[in-house]
Amino acid sequence: MIKKFIYFFIIILLIGIVLISIYFIYKELKQNKEQEDNFEKLIEIVENTNNENNNNDNEKIDLTKLYKLNNDLVGWIKIDNTSINYPIMQSKNNPNYYLRRDFYKKYSTYGTPFLSEQCDIYKSDNNIVYGHNMKNKKMFGELENYKKEIYYNEHQIIKLTKLEKTSKYQIFAVFKTTAYNNNSFKYYDYIDFQNEEDYKNFINKCKELSFYKAHQTPEYKNRLLTLSTCEYSNKNGRLVIVAYEVND
């Protein structure tokens, strides 16, 4: 009798564990869908505004409507033929605010790509944008593909839209490093350069660490754009993509 009760209890316990697991999986999938839908709606706003103001010229984006919804917006980032098509936020008084917040300032596991608090998107020599490396390849998860040169060859350009114009950036280095390590390359400290030597030293270090050699090299005074996300092969690992502004 006691054995039957124990077996019955174990079965009920296992069923309970399965049901709880299913609930949390469902909840996570539901939250992910809601967060992805929110970004799709933002894209629709951008595209509709674009069509209204630019005669269907998809190379230009007007962020005015989004800025009115949230003036923490500083730009929009897009890499053609990838899932990377997101607003860029900045909260200087609370630097990591958008790490776990959506565009509407609600809690989000996806977060929203955000600009380093040290950067001025209009003035800084190097603008650094952070985003989550999601397992489902959303947010900056697709940057993992840049570890392969063949992918880089097909996706070399990053588009950065500010409130008044869109600029193109040519990727020239892709590397991994670690954060909070005295012996690692602290790429996130390079925002403004004192002189040409400092600039070239940064460029050379990025190219030295890069997974592969890119033929392109920025010239002094070319503004830089750095994308940073987590990289899981090392503790506090970071995957870093560095690009420079190019003229059309």
N, C-alpha and C positions, 0 to 999 in steps of 0.2 A: 504493500500500500504506500509506504513511504517512497519507494523507488518510483512508483507511478506518479506520485505528487511531484517529485524532483524532476522527472522527465517532462511532465506537463508544465512545470514552472520554467524550465529551460526553453521549451518550445515557445511559450508565451513571451519570454524575454527576447528570444531571437526575432520573433515576429515584430516585437516592439522596436528593436534596434533597426530592423529593415525598414519599418514604416517611418521612423524618425529620419533615417538616412535618405529615404525617398523624398520626404518633406523638405529637407535642407537642400537636396539637389534641385528640386522643383523651385524652391525659393530663389536659389542662386541663378538658375536659368531665367526665371521671371525677371529678376533684377537686371541681369545682363541684357535681356531683350528691351527692357524699359530704357536703360542707359543708351543702348545703340539707337533706339527710336528717337531719343532726345537729340542725338547728334545728327541723325538724318533730317530732323525737322530744322535744325540750324542750317544744314546744307541747303535745304529747300528755300529758306529765307534768303540766303546768299545768292542762290541761283535765280530766284524770282527778282531780287533787287537788281542783279546783273542784267537780266533780260529787259527789265524796265528801262534801265539807264544806259545800257551799252549796246542796244540793238543786237542782242544775242552773241556778243563777242565774249566767248568763254575765257579769254585770256585776262580779262579784267574783272575785278570783284569790288563791289561797293559794300563796305562793312557798316555803313551808317545806321541801318536799322538794328543791327546787333549791338552796336555801341550804345544805343538809346536804351536797350534792355539791360545792359550791364557795362558800365564804363570802366570795369577792370580789363576789358578787352583791349589788347594792344596789337593784335594781328591775326592772321590766318595762315596756316601752313598746309601745303599740298604737295604730294609727289604723285605724278600721273601714273595710272595703272597700278596703284597700291591702295590699301585701305587708309593711308595717312591723308586725312582731309579734315582738319580740326581747327577750332579757334585756339588762340594763344592768350593766356590770361597773365596778369601780374598783380600781386598784392605786396607792395614793399613793406608795409607795416606788419604783415603776417606772411612771410615768404613762402611757406609750404601750405598755405591755405587751400590751394586747388589740387593738392596731392590727393585729397579724398573729398573733393567737391565737384559738382557738375557746373555747367555754365550758369545755372540759376541758383547757385550757392547751396544746393541741397547735397546731403551726404551721398557719395558715390564711390564704389570700389574702383571704378575706372579712373576717377579723377578727371582732370582736364589738363592738357599740356600747358606749362607755365614758364614764363621768362624769369631768369635769375633776378633776384631783387637788386643786384649790383648793376644790372644792365639798364641802359636807356636805348630802346629799340631804334631811336632816330639818331643817336649820337655815338653809341659804343662801337669800338673797333671790332668787338667779337660779342655777338648776342648768343647766349646759351639758353636753350630750351629743354626742359625736362619733361619726360612722360613715362608712364608705366609700361613695363614689358609684360603684356598679358599673355597667358598661355594660349588663348584663342586667337592670337595675332592681332588683336585690336590695340588701339592706342599706338604705342611705339613698338609693339611686339614684332611687327613685320621688319623692323630694322635688323633683326637677327639674320635675315636673308643676305644682308650686305657683307657677311663673312665670306661669301662666295663671289669671286671676281666676275663670274658670268652674270650674276644678278646686278652687280654694280654697273657693268657695261650697258645694261638695258634700262637703268634707272639712275642716271647721273645728275639729274637736275632736281633741285628743290625750289618750289615757288613760295615766296614769303610775301604776303599782302599786308601792307599797313593801311591806315585809314585812307590814304590818298593815292597809293599806287601799288603795283605788283612788281617785285624784283625776282630775278632768277639767280640761283646759286649753284655753282659747279662743285660737286663733291670731289675732293682730292685725297682724303685720308679716312680710313676706317680702322679703328683699333680698339683693344680692350685694355683696361687698367683697373686699379682699385682705388676706392675713396678712403679717406681717413687713415692713410698709410704714409708714414714719413718718407718711405723709399719709392713711392709711386709717383707718376706724372700727374701733378695737380692742374689739369687742364682748365678746371673751373675757376682758377685764380687769374686767368689771362683774359681780362675784359678790355682794358685799354693799354696800349703799348707806348712806352716812353720814347722810343726811337726805332729806326729801321732795324738795328741790330736785334733788339728785343723781338720785333715782329718776325724776323727771319729765323731766329732761334726757336720760336714757337712752331713755325711752319716746318722747319727741319725735324723737330722732335716728333711732330704728328706723322710726318712721312716715314720717319725711322721706325715708328711703332706700327705702321699700317700693315694690314694683312697682305697687301699686294701693292705694287707700284702703279700709281696713276701718272699719266704723262703730263697732266695739267699741274701747274704750280702758280699760286697767286703772286701778284706783285705787291710791293709795299703800298699801303693805302687802300688796297682792296678790302672792303669790309668782309668780315667772316660771320658765318652762322654755324653754331655747334649744336647738334642734337645729342642728348644724353639719356640713357636708360639703363636699367639694371642688367647685369650679365652674371649668370649663375654658376660659372665654372670656378669662381673664387669668392671668398667671403668679401662682401662689400664691392663686388665686381661691377664695372661699368662698361657698357658698349658705347663708343663715341664715334659720331659721324661729323666730319668737319668739311665745310664748303666755303667758297668765296663768291662774292657778287660779280656777275658778269654782265656786260652790255649786250643787248639784243643785236 
